Amino acid sequence: MLERVKELLEQHGISKNQPLPITNGASGAFVFDIDGKYIAKYARKPERDTKIYNMFVNEYNFYQLYSGKCYDFIPNVVFQTANQDEIFIVMQKYTAINHNEWNDDLQKRAMQLCARINSINIDNFNTVLQDKSGYGSDYDTYPLTVSFENWRLLQNKFPEHIDAALLNSMYEDFTAINLYAEQLPIPKTLCHGDFHPQNFLMDCGKLLICDWQTVGIGRGISDVAFFISRGSDMGVPINQNMLIEEYHKSMLKFTDEKIELSDFYKNVAASDFFVSFKFWAEHLQSSDISRVLSIYNSMVNSYKILTH
């Protein structure tokens, strides 16, 4: 893999030096530092399951449509190429943001950026999107029974903190809550899909966001909910009400949609409940009680908002 990346870099006149591996492909792509100036991402199509690879096809198509245009929050792609077997993307390298830099002002700027993403016209991208089921389709493919069992394992581990009867109720009500959330008047928009503090970068004071492989079409407020959930888990001091209200104000500025603030709150609760119940328990099995309770309590609060 390393030799193939080096060959591509030399072939296209980008660098003759040895690429420095950053990630080893666990997420479906290999990422490299190139001369301290660029970040290169390489993905090869597997022989069988192509779902993850199609995410990188989406990212490639997204950059083809939008990078270098008027969207200054998208990383500058200096070169990219793709064929039926592989994808290779080279981007400018930017400065990472430390956890302690995420003050209220920076978080508000992230919400403004989210609203700008959600206001991008989706017509062109929709024609090249690989997974037509759109953003959040994993909700349908990841078995709910497995999620429930993972939460039961955590309840057995921490019985004094996690209510077994409440878990049963959440499991039984999951589908009904999903249907209720679908009826909320929140428009389908372009969504980043992995909108959390670690994916943000800085360029001379300008805020950008990277890792667009989960880009798709869905409810933009879900990006806000994920930022709140992941940011809280990372130890970022999140003011949820401030972020939702900043996002609401920004959406009114960037779009013609006139949506009640209360509907945004309900949709954030629904997104938090879905993600927490369906996906978090698997990742919490080896966590301590404080981290488990952080996710569990947020999920319970969201559930109560939606059912009372």
Secondary structure by P-SEA (a helix, b strand, c coil): caaaaaaaaaaacccccbbbbcccccccbbbbbccccbbbbbbbbccccaaaaaaaaaaaaaaacccccccccccccccccccccbbbbbbbbbbbbccccccaaaaaaaaaaaaaaaacccaaaaaacccccccccccccccaaaaaaaaaaaaaaccccccaaaaaaaaaaaaaaaaaaaaccccccccccccccccbbbcccbbbbcccccccccccaaaaaaaaaaaaaaccccaaaaaaaaaaaaaaacccccccaaaaaaaaaaaaaaaaacccccccccccaaaaaaaaaaaaaaaaaacc
